[in-house]
Amino acid sequence: MPFETDIVSEEEIRREKNKARNLRKTHWWNNKFQTGVCHYCHRQVGREELTMDHVVPLSRGGKSKKGNIVPACKECNNKKKYLLPIEWEEYLQALEKQF
């Protein structure tokens, strides 16, 4: 394994998910969400196609705070899953090499 990660407890993840739910109700999130643009692919997909994504996933130690939450289209969010930003970049670069 290239690195070891700390095990994040279910309780910690539950706590962070509750924080994320509260952030969804804020003016800050509404402004980010209103544009309808995915943080990752930069496509205009519309509000109804956006989800809240943790840049550093909760399962990898990420927190539900403004600097770690972005709007993402469902497609990017599903592909990214639990990847860290550097792993996501490597994934995108590998895709570019295929085409």
N, C-alpha and C positions, 0 to 999 in steps of 0.2 A: 504494500500500500504506500502511495506517495506521501500521505499524511494521516495523522490520527485525528479524529474529531471527538469532542466530548459528547457523551450521551446526554440528550436532552430529555428530561422527564415528561411524561404525559401531562402532569400538572402544570409545568412551565409552558408547554404548548397551549394548553387550555387557557391559561392566563393571558398569553399573547394574542390568542384568537379573540378573546373578549375585548382586549384593547383595540384590535383591528376593527371589530364591529362598532365600537364607539367612535373611532376615527372616520368611519363611513358616514357618520351623521354630521360631520363638521363642514364648515364653509370651505376650509382648505381642501378637503377631498372633492367637494363638489366642483371647485375651480379646476382641479387636475382632471377630473372625470368629464367635465363639460365639453372639452375639445373633441372628444371621441377619437383621439389618436393614441395608438399603441406605443408604449415607451420603447419596445424592442424593435419592431419592424417599421415603425413610423407611418403605418398605413392609417388612413382615415376610415374607421370601421363603424363609427357611431357609438353612442353611449350604451345602447342595449347589448352590444357585442364586447364590451370591456369588462374585465374583472380586476380585482385588487390582487396584486402580486407582491410578495416579499422578495426583494432583490437577493438578500441572503435569507434562504428559507428558514422557517422556524425550526425544522428538524435538524438544521445545521448550525443552530445557535443564533439565528437572526431575531430581531426584536420588532415589535409593532410600533414603529415610530416613523415620523415624517420622512426622515432620510432613507428609510429602507422600504417604503411602500410606493409602488407606481401602478398606473393603469396599464393593463396588458390585454391584448385581444385573447380570446379563448384559445386560439390556435397556438400562439406563442407561449401562453401560460401552461398549456398541456405539454408542449414539447420541452419547456424548461424544467418542469417538475421541481426537483430538489437540487438542481445544479447551482454552484456558486458562480458569481460573475465571470471569473477567469475560465471556468469550465464551459460556460455558455458561449463565451467568445471563441474558445477552441472548437466547439461544436459548429458554430457558424462558419469559421474558417475552413473546417473540413468539408462542409456543404459547398462552399464556393469552389474548392478544388475539384469537386466532382463535376461541376458544370463549367 
